Amino acid sequence: MVVPYKNQNKGKKEQVADMFNSISPKYDFLNHLLSGGIDIIWRKKAIKLLKDKGIKSVLDIATGTGDFAIEALKINPDKIVGVDISAGMLAFGKEKIKKLGLEDKIFLQMGDSEKLPFSDNSFDAIIVSFGVRNYENLEKGLTDMLRVLKPDGYCLILEFSNPRSFPMKQLYSFYSNYCLPLLGKLISKDPAAYTYLPESVEAFPDGPNFISIYEKVGFIKTNWIPMTGGICSIYLGRKAPKVKATKTQKLETA
């Protein structure tokens, strides 16, 4: 298992929380700088896939400072709830949402992705941007996401992936293994955070491998959409609709 701090005895979940608490003051700046601002375009493209689906309630997992939740307002939901395990990231997110006057639309709170504090069948859509590769137990996290999703609901995941073709594969490998850790170290003062990022991306079961896990836990109508030469991927899935009882079934249970 890839963890941010290899010399600690803490579990991955605790280490990820510590890491994001550490880099939270510079997170937004670094995110946009290190991706050349293309992360904004990725979020916009992903959210467009949920447009005109009649979605009224959204759960944004690993919400961080709330960028994906804010973008999700474009699908016109009644409410968006964002959860994260990092108090530092949530603090910056709440301040951002307050400045934008969105406190009546977006609600941020502490929450564990593998043990979500919500009832079954609570949300029309679940969204996650650059969070699932940080799960301590990927299958457990996806299973709990399915649990709180309403029947026929949508699950939209945006995540880094490994380019598979020349020359993007070689360029991305050089950038992520040499340039990114150096820039991250200089600006964030936490070198582990930006060596962990490429290591976690490389170890993550992306593309068809992720789709296999997605379907294994119960998601249907899955789709994988690689972007920017495969640097990033969108994964879309649905929860099965509620099965209506037939007249025969009703008679049998009567």
Secondary structure, DSSP 8 states (H G I E B T S, - for coil): ---S-TT--S-HHHHHHHHHHHHGGGHHHHHHHHTTTHHHHHHHHHHHTTTTS---EEEEET-TTSHHHHHGGGG--SEEEEEES-HHHHHHHHHHHHHTT-TTTEEEEE-BTTB-SS-TT-EEEEEEES-GGG-SSHHHHHHHHHHHEEEEEEEEEEEE----STTHHHHHHHIIIIIHHHHHHHHHS-HHHHHHHHHHHHHS--THHHHHHHHHTT-EEEEEEEEGGGTEEEEEEE--------HHHHHHH-
